[in-house]
Amino acid sequence: MTPPDPRARCLALLASGLDMGTLHIAESGGVQETLRGALPGVTAKMILRTPAVYDTLVNKGAFGFFESWMRGDITSENIGLLVYLVVSNKRLLESLTKIPTSHLNPQRRYPLSMVHPDFLSVWMGKTVSFGAGFFDGIVETLDQAIAARHQTIKDAMMLRAHDSILYIGQTMGSFAAFFAENHTSSRLHVLTHGHLQKQTLQQDMRIRGFDKRVTADICDETTLQGRYDFIVVNHLLETIPPNQWDHVFYKLKDMLRPEGRIIVQIILAESPPPQRTTRRTQTSPPNLWSLMAHENARFMSQEAFLGYAQKNYLRVRDQKPYPKDMARTCKLLRASLDSHAPDLRSHPDGNTHRLFWSFLLSVLEATCLQGTLIPTHWVLEHDV
């Protein structure tokens, strides 16, 4: 029997997972296909510039989609709407993310930690912090949103004189500068994800005169050490493979002083239905964003998060979801990215990075809006 050609296999894959909504596929040469789910939903269009895309999607799944988008082989009149259609159809999303992807990690080629701050500051604001998330009040700019977010973290800590704070996560120094300017009697140690981040932060602290109170190092979650009154975990756990989650929770608890607090801002996956009992679906449902961010990463569910905390004798003092705040942040990021598109295109490698972050931002917008991913803010303390 002759195996089906890549086009037929790809169309069958897409059609089998499309439960709701409509997908229009426009091919090179003017051929068009329309796939409709049994239930109503959004309508999106995917434009394929080359027949090779069919084979790429079948064999590489979500990574194939991403890499084809980066090459320009796949385009869309509204990439956000196309991503929303995918994440709204769980069977389609799962079929795309079951493809083996160990050798396909775009983060290795377009990592935030290796992009120069001068480039990022063009569209991310002077603080160069990707994402604001949980914050209160009315804000009009990305810088205002990020400052408001830092204030909510500081308020949750309830700082006293001479406290020691550990900050772990994606940062180019914005929280360090905010902390040093607003709390002059404590010390802050920042763990970053790259040498460029570390050097940028250290240089900024020296210029501001904060280098005696603010120190920096490269983040290695498996060898965390020290004792701190407060630990801030800023979207760290999403980038760690599931087999390290328990160890990291243990290390965080072990570093926390008796009266201390851990402030965690994390994006969780929706809780799986009770009948799904395998470990993978209980703790790490597949999704496009996790695949784009880290080849081994998966978002844990709220039940998994609480389970790891309780196992390591940490109790929840406060918890708040913030999808509306994240939606506001996404709008600010999108507006800034779009308004600075000409500047980014003229920057060396700027268009590549612009396409990369535009795609990731579309995934974040769609998954948070659809409810597949849930941004949350937690305050943990010792369970004594």
Protein Blocks (a to p, Z undefined) as FASTA:
>chain_A
ZZddfklmmmmmmmmmmmgdcdddddehhiacddddfbdcdddddddfbfklmmmmmmno
mmlmmmmmmnopaccfblklmmmmmmmmmmlmmmmmmpccklmcfklmmcfklpcfklmm
mmnojnopghjkjaedjdfbfklmmmmmmmmmmmmnopaehiacddedddehjmmmmmmm
momkbccddddfbfklmmmmmmmmmmnopmmmpccddddfklggcjdfbdcdehklmmpc
fklmmmmmmmmmmmpcfklccdddddddddddfklmbfklmmmccdfklmmmomkbccdd
fklmmmmmmmnopacfbdcddfkmmmmmmmmmmmmmmmmmmmmmmpghklmmmmmmmmmm
mmmmmmmmnomaccddddddddZZ
